[in-house]
Amino acid sequence: MLMAWLVPAAGPTRDHLAATINMLAAEHDAPRFEPHVTMAGLFHSGKQAAVQTLSSLAAGTRPFEVTFDAGGY
């Protein structure tokens, strides 16, 4: 299974999200994970084709800003 994620840049926002995830994980006895947004859940092609496509897309994409109206869990 392959997935594509957007991961926030290092800094206060990422630190805040990580702290919130860790707090909720401890509170609910749940796994901890890095802050991210899943962009593509599953690729229905071979691993090599998916890796090649994602590598090609990522190579031509500069960092960009994403703004959300709200977050939830």
PQR file of N, CA, C, O and H, with PARSE charges and radii, in Angstrom:
ATOM      1  N   MET A   1       0.847  -1.164   0.000 -0.4000 1.5000
ATOM      2  CA  MET A   1       0.000   0.000   0.000 -0.0000 2.0000
ATOM      3  C   MET A   1       0.901   1.238   0.000  0.5500 1.7000
ATOM      4  O   MET A   1       1.839   1.319   0.793 -0.5500 1.4000
ATOM      5  N   LEU A   2       0.628   2.180  -0.864 -0.4000 1.5000
ATOM      6  CA  LEU A   2       1.362   3.440  -0.939 -0.0000 2.0000
ATOM      7  C   LEU A   2       0.401   4.599  -0.732  0.5500 1.7000
ATOM      8  O   LEU A   2      -0.726   4.574  -1.226 -0.5500 1.4000
ATOM      9  H   LEU A   2      -0.134   2.114  -1.508  0.4000 1.0000
ATOM     10  N   MET A   3       0.847   5.615  -0.003 -0.4000 1.5000
ATOM     11  CA  MET A   3       0.043   6.812   0.227 -0.0000 2.0000
ATOM     12  C   MET A   3       0.901   8.041   0.004  0.5500 1.7000
ATOM     13  O   MET A   3       2.124   7.979   0.130 -0.5500 1.4000
ATOM     14  H   MET A   3       1.763   5.635   0.398  0.4000 1.0000
ATOM     15  N   ALA A   4       0.274   9.151  -0.326 -0.4000 1.5000
ATOM     16  CA  ALA A   4       0.976  10.426  -0.469 -0.0000 2.0000
ATOM     17  C   ALA A   4       0.448  11.378   0.600  0.5500 1.7000
ATOM     18  O   ALA A   4      -0.762  11.536   0.763 -0.5500 1.4000
ATOM     19  H   ALA A   4      -0.719   9.202  -0.428  0.4000 1.0000
ATOM     20  N   TRP A   5       1.373  12.012   1.327 -0.4000 1.5000
ATOM     21  CA  TRP A   5       1.007  12.931   2.405 -0.0000 2.0000
ATOM     22  C   TRP A   5       1.565  14.311   2.152  0.5500 1.7000
ATOM     23  O   TRP A   5       2.616  14.470   1.530 -0.5500 1.4000
ATOM     24  H   TRP A   5       2.356  11.884   1.195  0.4000 1.0000
ATOM     25  N   LEU A   6       0.847  15.311   2.642 -0.4000 1.5000
ATOM     26  CA  LEU A   6       1.399  16.654   2.796 -0.0000 2.0000
ATOM     27  C   LEU A   6       1.798  16.765   4.256  0.5500 1.7000
ATOM     28  O   LEU A   6       1.007  16.445   5.143 -0.5500 1.4000
ATOM     29  H   LEU A   6      -0.006  15.182   3.148  0.4000 1.0000
ATOM     30  N   VAL A   7       3.015  17.215   4.515 -0.4000 1.5000
ATOM     31  CA  VAL A   7       3.536  17.320   5.874 -0.0000 2.0000
ATOM     32  C   VAL A   7       3.872  18.786   6.138  0.5500 1.7000
ATOM     33  O   VAL A   7       4.551  19.412   5.324 -0.5500 1.4000
ATOM     34  H   VAL A   7       3.658  17.476   3.794  0.4000 1.0000
ATOM     35  N   PRO A   8       3.412  19.347   7.259 -0.5600 1.5000
ATOM     36  CA  PRO A   8       3.732  20.749   7.526  0.2800 2.0000
ATOM     37  C   PRO A   8       5.219  20.960   7.753  0.5500 1.7000
ATOM     38  O   PRO A   8       5.914  20.093   8.282 -0.5500 1.4000
ATOM     39  N   ALA A   9       5.691  22.126   7.343 -0.4000 1.5000
ATOM     40  CA  ALA A   9       7.100  22.487   7.545 -0.0000 2.0000
ATOM     41  C   ALA A   9       7.389  22.594   9.035  0.5500 1.7000
ATOM     42  O   ALA A   9       6.493  22.844   9.841 -0.5500 1.4000
ATOM     43  H   ALA A   9       5.126  22.831   6.913  0.4000 1.0000
ATOM     44  N   ALA A  10       8.657  22.400   9.386 -0.4000 1.5000
ATOM     45  CA  ALA A  10       9.070  22.563  10.782 -0.0000 2.0000
ATOM     46  C   ALA A  10       8.739  23.973  11.245  0.5500 1.7000
ATOM     47  O   ALA A  10       8.904  24.941  10.502 -0.5500 1.4000
ATOM     48  H   ALA A  10       9.385  22.196   8.731  0.4000 1.0000
ATOM     49  N   GLY A  11       8.273  24.071  12.471 -0.4000 1.5000
ATOM     50  CA  GLY A  11       7.942  25.383  13.019 -0.0000 2.0000
ATOM     51  C   GLY A  11       6.813  25.281  14.024  0.5500 1.7000
ATOM     52  O   GLY A  11       6.402  24.182  14.396 -0.5500 1.4000
ATOM     53  H   GLY A  11       8.139  23.285  13.074  0.4000 1.0000
ATOM     54  N   PRO A  12       6.308  26.431  14.467 -0.5600 1.5000
ATOM     55  CA  PRO A  12       5.308  26.457  15.530  0.2800 2.0000
ATOM     56  C   PRO A  12       4.012  25.704  15.195  0.5500 1.7000
ATOM     57  O   PRO A  12       3.443  25.040  16.061 -0.5500 1.4000
ATOM     58  N   THR A  13       3.550  25.805  13.956 -0.4000 1.5000
ATOM     59  CA  THR A  13       2.306  25.115  13.594 -0.0000 2.0000
ATOM     60  C   THR A  13       2.478  23.608  13.680  0.5500 1.7000
ATOM     61  O   THR A  13       1.636  22.910  14.244 -0.5500 1.4000
ATOM     62  H   THR A  13       4.012  26.345  13.252  0.4000 1.0000
ATOM     63  N   ARG A  14       3.568  23.113  13.121 -0.4000 1.5000
ATOM     64  CA  ARG A  14       3.820  21.671  13.189 -0.0000 2.0000
ATOM     65  C   ARG A  14       3.997  21.218  14.642  0.5500 1.7000
ATOM     66  O   ARG A  14       3.489  20.165  15.030 -0.5500 1.4000
ATOM     67  H   ARG A  14       4.252  23.680  12.663  0.4000 1.0000
ATOM     68  N   ASP A  15       4.716  22.010  15.444 -0.4000 1.5000
ATOM     69  CA  ASP A  15       4.911  21.677  16.847 -0.0000 2.0000
ATOM     70  C   ASP A  15       3.574  21.607  17.590  0.5500 1.7000
ATOM     71  O   ASP A  15       3.353  20.705  18.398 -0.5500 1.4000
ATOM     72  H   ASP A  15       5.128  22.865  15.129  0.4000 1.0000
ATOM     73  N   HIS A  16       2.691  22.562  17.312 -0.4000 1.5000
ATOM     74  CA  HIS A  16       1.367  22.580  17.949 -0.0000 2.0000
ATOM     75  C   HIS A  16       0.555  21.353  17.549  0.5500 1.7000
ATOM     76  O   HIS A  16      -0.072  20.716  18.395 -0.5500 1.4000
ATOM     77  H   HIS A  16       2.871  23.295  16.656  0.4000 1.0000
ATOM     78  N   LEU A  17       0.568  21.026  16.268 -0.4000 1.5000
ATOM     79  CA  LEU A  17      -0.171  19.843  15.803 -0.0000 2.0000
ATOM     80  C   LEU A  17       0.386  18.570  16.429  0.5500 1.7000
ATOM     81  O   LEU A  17      -0.379  17.708  16.862 -0.5500 1.4000
ATOM     82  H   LEU A  17       1.078  21.543  15.581  0.4000 1.0000
ATOM     83  N   ALA A  18       1.704  18.443  16.481 -0.4000 1.5000
ATOM     84  CA  ALA A  18       2.322  17.257  17.070 -0.0000 2.0000
ATOM     85  C   ALA A  18       1.967  17.142  18.552  0.5500 1.7000
ATOM     86  O   ALA A  18       1.681  16.047  19.038 -0.5500 1.4000
ATOM     87  H   ALA A  18       2.325  19.142  16.129  0.4000 1.0000
ATOM     88  N   ALA A  19       1.985  18.257  19.265 -0.4000 1.5000
ATOM     89  CA  ALA A  19       1.635  18.237  20.690 -0.0000 2.0000
ATOM     90  C   ALA A  19       0.178  17.818  20.888  0.5500 1.7000
ATOM     91  O   ALA A  19      -0.134  17.065  21.810 -0.5500 1.4000
ATOM     92  H   ALA A  19       2.217  19.146  18.871  0.4000 1.0000
ATOM     93  N   THR A  20      -0.704  18.303  20.031 -0.4000 1.5000
ATOM     94  CA  THR A  20      -2.119  17.933  20.123 -0.0000 2.0000
ATOM     95  C   THR A  20      -2.310  16.446  19.839  0.5500 1.7000
ATOM     96  O   THR A  20      -3.061  15.767  20.540 -0.5500 1.4000
ATOM     97  H   THR A  20      -0.450  18.915  19.282  0.4000 1.0000
ATOM     98  N   ILE A  21      -1.636  15.949  18.821 -0.4000 1.5000
ATOM     99  CA  ILE A  21      -1.717  14.521  18.492 -0.0000 2.0000
ATOM    100  C   ILE A  21      -1.204  13.680  19.655  0.5500 1.7000
ATOM    101  O   ILE A  21      -1.829  12.686  20.027 -0.5500 1.4000
ATOM    102  H   ILE A  21      -1.026  16.500  18.252  0.4000 1.0000
ATOM    103  N   ASN A  22      -0.067  14.075  20.231 -0.4000 1.5000
ATOM    104  CA  ASN A  22       0.496  13.320  21.350 -0.0000 2.0000
ATOM    105  C   ASN A  22      -0.414  13.342  22.573  0.5500 1.7000
ATOM    106  O   ASN A  22      -0.565  12.324  23.248 -0.5500 1.4000
ATOM    107  H   ASN A  22       0.440  14.882  19.929  0.4000 1.0000
ATOM    108  N   MET A  23      -1.025  14.497  22.868 -0.4000 1.5000
ATOM    109  CA  MET A  23      -1.933  14.614  23.995 -0.0000 2.0000
ATOM    110  C   MET A  23      -3.150  13.700  23.806  0.5500 1.7000
ATOM    111  O   MET A  23      -3.536  12.972  24.720 -0.5500 1.4000
ATOM    112  H   MET A  23      -0.903  15.324  22.320  0.4000 1.0000
ATOM    113  N   LEU A  24      -3.745  13.747  22.616 -0.4000 1.5000
ATOM    114  CA  LEU A  24      -4.919  12.913  22.344 -0.0000 2.0000
ATOM    115  C   LEU A  24      -4.561  11.429  22.339  0.5500 1.7000
ATOM    116  O   LEU A  24      -5.345  10.599  22.799 -0.5500 1.4000
ATOM    117  H   LEU A  24      -3.431  14.339  21.873  0.4000 1.0000
ATOM    118  N   ALA A  25      -3.383  11.095  21.820 -0.4000 1.5000
ATOM    119  CA  ALA A  25      -2.952   9.694  21.808 -0.0000 2.0000
ATOM    120  C   ALA A  25      -2.816   9.171  23.235  0.5500 1.7000
ATOM    121  O   ALA A  25      -3.242   8.056  23.537 -0.5500 1.4000
ATOM    122  H   ALA A  25      -2.746  11.769  21.446  0.4000 1.0000
ATOM    123  N   ALA A  26      -2.226   9.977  24.102 -0.4000 1.5000
ATOM    124  CA  ALA A  26      -2.068   9.562  25.495 -0.0000 2.0000
ATOM    125  C   ALA A  26      -3.429   9.444  26.184  0.5500 1.7000
ATOM    126  O   ALA A  26      -3.675   8.507  26.944 -0.5500 1.4000
ATOM    127  H   ALA A  26      -1.880  10.883  23.856  0.4000 1.0000
ATOM    128  N   GLU A  27      -4.293  10.396  25.910 -0.4000 1.5000
ATOM    129  CA  GLU A  27      -5.622  10.425  26.535 -0.0000 2.0000
ATOM    130  C   GLU A  27      -6.487   9.239  26.123  0.5500 1.7000
ATOM    131  O   GLU A  27      -7.288   8.742  26.915 -0.5500 1.4000
ATOM    132  H   GLU A  27      -4.094  11.158  25.292  0.4000 1.0000
ATOM    133  N   HIS A  28      -6.325   8.792  24.889 -0.4000 1.5000
ATOM    134  CA  HIS A  28      -7.189   7.738  24.341 -0.0000 2.0000
ATOM    135  C   HIS A  28      -6.451   6.427  24.089  0.5500 1.7000
ATOM    136  O   HIS A  28      -6.980   5.524  23.441 -0.5500 1.4000
ATOM    137  H   HIS A  28      -5.675   9.196  24.245  0.4000 1.0000
ATOM    138  N   ASP A  29      -5.233   6.328  24.601 -0.4000 1.5000
ATOM    139  CA  ASP A  29      -4.420   5.129  24.397 -0.0000 2.0000
ATOM    140  C   ASP A  29      -4.369   4.753  22.912  0.5500 1.7000
ATOM    141  O   ASP A  29      -4.631   3.614  22.527 -0.5500 1.4000
ATOM    142  H   ASP A  29      -4.803   7.062  25.127  0.4000 1.0000
ATOM    143  N   ALA A  30      -4.028   5.739  22.106 -0.4000 1.5000
ATOM    144  CA  ALA A  30      -4.016   5.593  20.649 -0.0000 2.0000
ATOM    145  C   ALA A  30      -2.590   5.784  20.132  0.5500 1.7000
ATOM    146  O   ALA A  30      -1.733   6.283  20.862 -0.5500 1.4000
ATOM    147  H   ALA A  30      -3.815   6.664  22.419  0.4000 1.0000
ATOM    148  N   PRO A  31      -2.328   5.400  18.900 -0.5600 1.5000
ATOM    149  CA  PRO A  31      -0.976   5.569  18.348  0.2800 2.0000
ATOM    150  C   PRO A  31      -0.631   7.037  18.110  0.5500 1.7000
ATOM    151  O   PRO A  31      -1.507   7.865  17.858 -0.5500 1.4000
ATOM    152  N   ARG A  32       0.655   7.339  18.195 -0.4000 1.5000
ATOM    153  CA  ARG A  32       1.167   8.666  17.861 -0.0000 2.0000
ATOM    154  C   ARG A  32       1.626   8.629  16.404  0.5500 1.7000
ATOM    155  O   ARG A  32       2.062   7.591  15.906 -0.5500 1.4000
ATOM    156  H   ARG A  32       1.366   6.666  18.399  0.4000 1.0000
ATOM    157  N   PHE A  33       1.523   9.765  15.735 -0.4000 1.5000
ATOM    158  CA  PHE A  33       1.947   9.849  14.337 -0.0000 2.0000
ATOM    159  C   PHE A  33       2.320  11.280  14.025  0.5500 1.7000
ATOM    160  O   PHE A  33       1.969  12.195  14.770 -0.5500 1.4000
ATOM    161  H   PHE A  33       1.168  10.608  16.139  0.4000 1.0000
ATOM    162  N   GLU A  34       3.020  11.477  12.944 -0.4000 1.5000
ATOM    163  CA  GLU A  34       3.428  12.801  12.515 -0.0000 2.0000
ATOM    164  C   GLU A  34       2.231  13.555  11.924  0.5500 1.7000
ATOM    165  O   GLU A  34       1.377  12.956  11.269 -0.5500 1.4000
ATOM    166  H   GLU A  34       3.306  10.734  12.339  0.4000 1.0000
ATOM    167  N   PRO A  35       2.174  14.874  12.158 -0.5600 1.5000
ATOM    168  CA  PRO A  35       1.108  15.663  11.522  0.2800 2.0000
ATOM    169  C   PRO A  35       1.194  15.548  10.005  0.5500 1.7000
ATOM    170  O   PRO A  35       2.278  15.639   9.429 -0.5500 1.4000
ATOM    171  N   HIS A  36       0.058  15.349   9.366 -0.4000 1.5000
ATOM    172  CA  HIS A  36       0.025  15.224   7.908 -0.0000 2.0000
ATOM    173  C   HIS A  36      -1.405  15.303   7.398  0.5500 1.7000
ATOM    174  O   HIS A  36      -2.362  15.193   8.164 -0.5500 1.4000
ATOM    175  H   HIS A  36      -0.823  15.275   9.833  0.4000 1.0000
ATOM    176  N   VAL A  37      -1.529  15.493   6.106 -0.4000 1.5000
ATOM    177  CA  VAL A  37      -2.810  15.385   5.404 -0.0000 2.0000
ATOM    178  C   VAL A  37      -2.610  14.325   4.330  0.5500 1.7000
ATOM    179  O   VAL A  37      -1.713  14.445   3.496 -0.5500 1.4000
ATOM    180  H   VAL A  37      -0.751  15.582   5.484  0.4000 1.0000
ATOM    181  N   THR A  38      -3.432  13.299   4.346 -0.4000 1.5000
ATOM    182  CA  THR A  38      -3.331  12.242   3.340 -0.0000 2.0000
ATOM    183  C   THR A  38      -3.959  12.740   2.036  0.5500 1.7000
ATOM    184  O   THR A  38      -5.142  13.077   1.991 -0.5500 1.4000
ATOM    185  H   THR A  38      -4.161  13.202   5.024  0.4000 1.0000
ATOM    186  N   MET A  39      -3.156  12.778   0.993 -0.4000 1.5000
ATOM    187  CA  MET A  39      -3.630  13.273  -0.300 -0.0000 2.0000
ATOM    188  C   MET A  39      -4.116  12.160  -1.213  0.5500 1.7000
ATOM    189  O   MET A  39      -5.056  12.352  -1.985 -0.5500 1.4000
ATOM    190  H   MET A  39      -2.195  12.504   1.029  0.4000 1.0000
ATOM    191  N   ALA A  40      -3.493  11.016  -1.131 -0.4000 1.5000
ATOM    192  CA  ALA A  40      -3.889   9.880  -1.966 -0.0000 2.0000
ATOM    193  C   ALA A  40      -3.801   8.640  -1.091  0.5500 1.7000
ATOM    194  O   ALA A  40      -2.718   8.253  -0.652 -0.5500 1.4000
ATOM    195  H   ALA A  40      -2.729  10.860  -0.504  0.4000 1.0000
ATOM    196  N   GLY A  41      -4.938   8.027  -0.845 -0.4000 1.5000
ATOM    197  CA  GLY A  41      -4.993   6.902   0.071 -0.0000 2.0000
ATOM    198  C   GLY A  41      -4.385   5.625  -0.454  0.5500 1.7000
ATOM    199  O   GLY A  41      -3.622   4.972   0.259 -0.5500 1.4000
ATOM    200  H   GLY A  41      -5.818   8.342  -1.202  0.4000 1.0000
ATOM    201  N   LEU A  42      -4.694   5.253  -1.660 -0.4000 1.5000
ATOM    202  CA  LEU A  42      -4.192   4.003  -2.235 -0.0000 2.0000
ATOM    203  C   LEU A  42      -3.877   4.202  -3.712  0.5500 1.7000
ATOM    204  O   LEU A  42      -4.582   4.912  -4.429 -0.5500 1.4000
ATOM    205  H   LEU A  42      -5.314   5.783  -2.239  0.4000 1.0000
ATOM    206  N   PHE A  43      -2.818   3.565  -4.135 -0.4000 1.5000
ATOM    207  CA  PHE A  43      -2.504   3.535  -5.557 -0.0000 2.0000
ATOM    208  C   PHE A  43      -2.836   2.157  -6.077  0.5500 1.7000
ATOM    209  O   PHE A  43      -2.419   1.150  -5.506 -0.5500 1.4000
ATOM    210  H   PHE A  43      -2.246   2.988  -3.552  0.4000 1.0000
ATOM    211  N   HIS A  44      -3.583   2.113  -7.154 -0.4000 1.5000
ATOM    212  CA  HIS A  44      -3.987   0.835  -7.733 -0.0000 2.0000
ATOM    213  C   HIS A  44      -3.109   0.478  -8.930  0.5500 1.7000
ATOM    214  O   HIS A  44      -3.585  -0.017  -9.951 -0.5500 1.4000
ATOM    215  H   HIS A  44      -3.922   2.931  -7.618  0.4000 1.0000
ATOM    216  N   SER A  45      -1.828   0.742  -8.772 -0.4000 1.5000
ATOM    217  CA  SER A  45      -0.856   0.360  -9.792 -0.0000 2.0000
ATOM    218  C   SER A  45       0.300  -0.301  -9.066  0.5500 1.7000
ATOM    219  O   SER A  45       0.311  -0.393  -7.839 -0.5500 1.4000
ATOM    220  H   SER A  45      -1.442   1.144  -7.942  0.4000 1.0000
ATOM    221  N   GLY A  46       1.249  -0.747  -9.820 -0.4000 1.5000
ATOM    222  CA  GLY A  46       2.417  -1.353  -9.206 -0.0000 2.0000
ATOM    223  C   GLY A  46       3.221  -0.334  -8.421  0.5500 1.7000
ATOM    224  O   GLY A  46       3.131   0.870  -8.664 -0.5500 1.4000
ATOM    225  H   GLY A  46       1.241  -0.672 -10.817  0.4000 1.0000
ATOM    226  N   LYS A  47       3.999  -0.825  -7.489 -0.4000 1.5000
ATOM    227  CA  LYS A  47       4.790   0.057  -6.633 -0.0000 2.0000
ATOM    228  C   LYS A  47       5.708   0.951  -7.460  0.5500 1.7000
ATOM    229  O   LYS A  47       5.769   2.158  -7.227 -0.5500 1.4000
ATOM    230  H   LYS A  47       4.072  -1.803  -7.292  0.4000 1.0000
ATOM    231  N   GLN A  48       6.409   0.382  -8.406 -0.4000 1.5000
ATOM    232  CA  GLN A  48       7.366   1.157  -9.197 -0.0000 2.0000
ATOM    233  C   GLN A  48       6.673   2.280  -9.962  0.5500 1.7000
ATOM    234  O   GLN A  48       7.199   3.391 -10.019 -0.5500 1.4000
ATOM    235  H   GLN A  48       6.360  -0.598  -8.595  0.4000 1.0000
ATOM    236  N   ALA A  49       5.509   2.022 -10.550 -0.4000 1.5000
ATOM    237  CA  ALA A  49       4.781   3.058 -11.293 -0.0000 2.0000
ATOM    238  C   ALA A  49       4.323   4.171 -10.362  0.5500 1.7000
ATOM    239  O   ALA A  49       4.405   5.346 -10.718 -0.5500 1.4000
ATOM    240  H   ALA A  49       5.081   1.119 -10.503  0.4000 1.0000
ATOM    241  N   ALA A  50       3.844   3.815  -9.175 -0.4000 1.5000
ATOM    242  CA  ALA A  50       3.393   4.824  -8.219 -0.0000 2.0000
ATOM    243  C   ALA A  50       4.567   5.673  -7.737  0.5500 1.7000
ATOM    244  O   ALA A  50       4.455   6.897  -7.670 -0.5500 1.4000
ATOM    245  H   ALA A  50       3.777   2.860  -8.886  0.4000 1.0000
ATOM    246  N   VAL A  51       5.682   5.043  -7.405 -0.4000 1.5000
ATOM    247  CA  VAL A  51       6.860   5.772  -6.936 -0.0000 2.0000
ATOM    248  C   VAL A  51       7.366   6.705  -8.038  0.5500 1.7000
ATOM    249  O   VAL A  51       7.713   7.854  -7.762 -0.5500 1.4000
ATOM    250  H   VAL A  51       5.773   4.049  -7.460  0.4000 1.0000
ATOM    251  N   GLN A  52       7.409   6.234  -9.255 -0.4000 1.5000
ATOM    252  CA  GLN A  52       7.885   7.051 -10.376 -0.0000 2.0000
ATOM    253  C   GLN A  52       6.972   8.263 -10.587  0.5500 1.7000
ATOM    254  O   GLN A  52       7.460   9.375 -10.788 -0.5500 1.4000
ATOM    255  H   GLN A  52       7.127   5.301  -9.479  0.4000 1.0000
ATOM    256  N   THR A  53       5.669   8.059 -10.542 -0.4000 1.5000
ATOM    257  CA  THR A  53       4.715   9.149 -10.743 -0.0000 2.0000
ATOM    258  C   THR A  53       4.825  10.176  -9.618  0.5500 1.7000
ATOM    259  O   THR A  53       4.886  11.377  -9.879 -0.5500 1.4000
ATOM    260  H   THR A  53       5.273   7.155 -10.379  0.4000 1.0000
ATOM    261  N   LEU A  54       4.852   9.711  -8.372 -0.4000 1.5000
ATOM    262  CA  LEU A  54       4.956  10.643  -7.249 -0.0000 2.0000
ATOM    263  C   LEU A  54       6.288  11.382  -7.244  0.5500 1.7000
ATOM    264  O   LEU A  54       6.334  12.575  -6.946 -0.5500 1.4000
ATOM    265  H   LEU A  54       4.802   8.735  -8.159  0.4000 1.0000
ATOM    266  N   SER A  55       7.364  10.688  -7.569 -0.4000 1.5000
ATOM    267  CA  SER A  55       8.678  11.335  -7.627 -0.0000 2.0000
ATOM    268  C   SER A  55       8.695  12.421  -8.687  0.5500 1.7000
ATOM    269  O   SER A  55       9.251  13.498  -8.471 -0.5500 1.4000
ATOM    270  H   SER A  55       7.327   9.718  -7.811  0.4000 1.0000
ATOM    271  N   SER A  56       8.091  12.141  -9.829 -0.4000 1.5000
ATOM    272  CA  SER A  56       8.027  13.110 -10.916 -0.0000 2.0000
ATOM    273  C   SER A  56       7.208  14.338 -10.504  0.5500 1.7000
ATOM    274  O   SER A  56       7.608  15.471 -10.771 -0.5500 1.4000
ATOM    275  H   SER A  56       7.640  11.266 -10.004  0.4000 1.0000
ATOM    276  N   LEU A  57       6.075  14.113  -9.860 -0.4000 1.5000
ATOM    277  CA  LEU A  57       5.240  15.227  -9.399 -0.0000 2.0000
ATOM    278  C   LEU A  57       5.956  16.052  -8.343  0.5500 1.7000
ATOM    279  O   LEU A  57       5.948  17.282  -8.404 -0.5500 1.4000
ATOM    280  H   LEU A  57       5.750  13.193  -9.643  0.4000 1.0000
ATOM    281  N   ALA A  58       6.574  15.386  -7.376 -0.4000 1.5000
ATOM    282  CA  ALA A  58       7.246  16.093  -6.289 -0.0000 2.0000
ATOM    283  C   ALA A  58       8.441  16.897  -6.779  0.5500 1.7000
ATOM    284  O   ALA A  58       8.715  17.978  -6.259 -0.5500 1.4000
ATOM    285  H   ALA A  58       6.581  14.388  -7.327  0.4000 1.0000
ATOM    286  N   ALA A  59       9.149  16.383  -7.770 -0.4000 1.5000
ATOM    287  CA  ALA A  59      10.336  17.068  -8.271 -0.0000 2.0000
ATOM    288  C   ALA A  59       9.984  18.422  -8.889  0.5500 1.7000
ATOM    289  O   ALA A  59      10.798  19.345  -8.848 -0.5500 1.4000
ATOM    290  H   ALA A  59       8.926  15.505  -8.193  0.4000 1.0000
ATOM    291  N   GLY A  60       8.810  18.552  -9.447 -0.4000 1.5000
ATOM    292  CA  GLY A  60       8.406  19.794 -10.102 -0.0000 2.0000
ATOM    293  C   GLY A  60       7.553  20.691  -9.232  0.5500 1.7000
ATOM    294  O   GLY A  60       7.023  21.689  -9.722 -0.5500 1.4000
ATOM    295  H   GLY A  60       8.149  17.803  -9.480  0.4000 1.0000
ATOM    296  N   THR A  61       7.400  20.369  -7.950 -0.4000 1.5000
ATOM    297  CA  THR A  61       6.525  21.146  -7.074 -0.0000 2.0000
ATOM    298  C   THR A  61       7.332  21.836  -5.987  0.5500 1.7000
ATOM    299  O   THR A  61       8.069  21.193  -5.241 -0.5500 1.4000
ATOM    300  H   THR A  61       7.830  19.559  -7.552  0.4000 1.0000
ATOM    301  N   ARG A  62       7.185  23.139  -5.907 -0.4000 1.5000
ATOM    302  CA  ARG A  62       7.835  23.905  -4.857 -0.0000 2.0000
ATOM    303  C   ARG A  62       6.947  23.862  -3.610  0.5500 1.7000
ATOM    304  O   ARG A  62       5.752  23.587  -3.721 -0.5500 1.4000
ATOM    305  H   ARG A  62       6.586  23.661  -6.514  0.4000 1.0000
ATOM    306  N   PRO A  63       7.509  24.130  -2.429 -0.5600 1.5000
ATOM    307  CA  PRO A  63       6.673  24.197  -1.222  0.2800 2.0000
ATOM    308  C   PRO A  63       5.541  25.198  -1.421  0.5500 1.7000
ATOM    309  O   PRO A  63       5.719  26.217  -2.088 -0.5500 1.4000
ATOM    310  N   PHE A  64       4.393  24.911  -0.853 -0.4000 1.5000
ATOM    311  CA  PHE A  64       3.243  25.792  -0.990 -0.0000 2.0000
ATOM    312  C   PHE A  64       2.466  25.825   0.319  0.5500 1.7000
ATOM    313  O   PHE A  64       2.598  24.941   1.165 -0.5500 1.4000
ATOM    314  H   PHE A  64       4.248  24.083  -0.312  0.4000 1.0000
ATOM    315  N   GLU A  65       1.665  26.854   0.461 -0.4000 1.5000
ATOM    316  CA  GLU A  65       0.903  27.049   1.687 -0.0000 2.0000
ATOM    317  C   GLU A  65      -0.507  26.505   1.512  0.5500 1.7000
ATOM    318  O   GLU A  65      -1.133  26.692   0.468 -0.5500 1.4000
ATOM    319  H   GLU A  65       1.559  27.572  -0.227  0.4000 1.0000
ATOM    320  N   VAL A  66      -0.993  25.837   2.536 -0.4000 1.5000
ATOM    321  CA  VAL A  66      -2.377  25.331   2.566 -0.0000 2.0000
ATOM    322  C   VAL A  66      -3.033  25.903   3.809  0.5500 1.7000
ATOM    323  O   VAL A  66      -2.468  25.839   4.901 -0.5500 1.4000
ATOM    324  H   VAL A  66      -0.484  25.685   3.383  0.4000 1.0000
ATOM    325  N   THR A  67      -4.210  26.457   3.649 -0.4000 1.5000
ATOM    326  CA  THR A  67      -4.956  27.016   4.770 -0.0000 2.0000
ATOM    327  C   THR A  67      -6.261  26.249   4.934  0.5500 1.7000
ATOM    328  O   THR A  67      -7.010  26.053   3.976 -0.5500 1.4000
ATOM    329  H   THR A  67      -4.669  26.509   2.763  0.4000 1.0000
ATOM    330  N   PHE A  68      -6.516  25.819   6.163 -0.4000 1.5000
ATOM    331  CA  PHE A  68      -7.752  25.114   6.473 -0.0000 2.0000
ATOM    332  C   PHE A  68      -8.652  26.021   7.304  0.5500 1.7000
ATOM    333  O   PHE A  68      -8.164  26.778   8.143 -0.5500 1.4000
ATOM    334  H   PHE A  68      -5.907  25.977   6.940  0.4000 1.0000
ATOM    335  N   ASP A  69      -9.951  25.952   7.079 -0.4000 1.5000
ATOM    336  CA  ASP A  69     -10.898  26.725   7.878 -0.0000 2.0000
ATOM    337  C   ASP A  69     -10.986  26.200   9.300  0.5500 1.7000
ATOM    338  O   ASP A  69     -11.212  26.958  10.243 -0.5500 1.4000
ATOM    339  H   ASP A  69     -10.347  25.337   6.397  0.4000 1.0000
ATOM    340  N   ALA A  70     -10.802  24.883   9.442 -0.4000 1.5000
ATOM    341  CA  ALA A  70     -10.912  24.261  10.770 -0.0000 2.0000
ATOM    342  C   ALA A  70     -10.192  22.927  10.747  0.5500 1.7000
ATOM    343  O   ALA A  70      -9.930  22.356   9.688 -0.5500 1.4000
ATOM    344  H   ALA A  70     -10.619  24.268   8.676  0.4000 1.0000
ATOM    345  N   GLY A  71      -9.886  22.453  11.920 -0.4000 1.5000
ATOM    346  CA  GLY A  71      -9.307  21.122  12.058 -0.0000 2.0000
ATOM    347  C   GLY A  71     -10.182  20.350  13.029  0.5500 1.7000
ATOM    348  O   GLY A  71     -10.947  20.936  13.795 -0.5500 1.4000
ATOM    349  H   GLY A  71     -10.099  22.916  12.779  0.4000 1.0000
ATOM    350  N   GLY A  72     -10.066  19.056  12.989 -0.4000 1.5000
ATOM    351  CA  GLY A  72     -10.873  18.257  13.893 -0.0000 2.0000
ATOM    352  C   GLY A  72     -10.261  16.899  14.120  0.5500 1.7000
ATOM    353  O   GLY A  72      -9.291  16.512  13.468 -0.5500 1.4000
ATOM    354  H   GLY A  72      -9.445  18.580  12.366  0.4000 1.0000
ATOM    355  N   TYR A  73     -10.846  16.182  15.059 -0.4000 1.5000
ATOM    356  CA  TYR A  73     -10.403  14.832  15.368 -0.0000 2.0000
ATOM    357  C   TYR A  73     -11.561  14.053  15.916  0.5500 1.7000
ATOM    358  O   TYR A  73     -11.413  12.877  16.248 -0.5500 1.4000
ATOM    359  H   TYR A  73     -11.634  16.496  15.589  0.4000 1.0000
TER
END
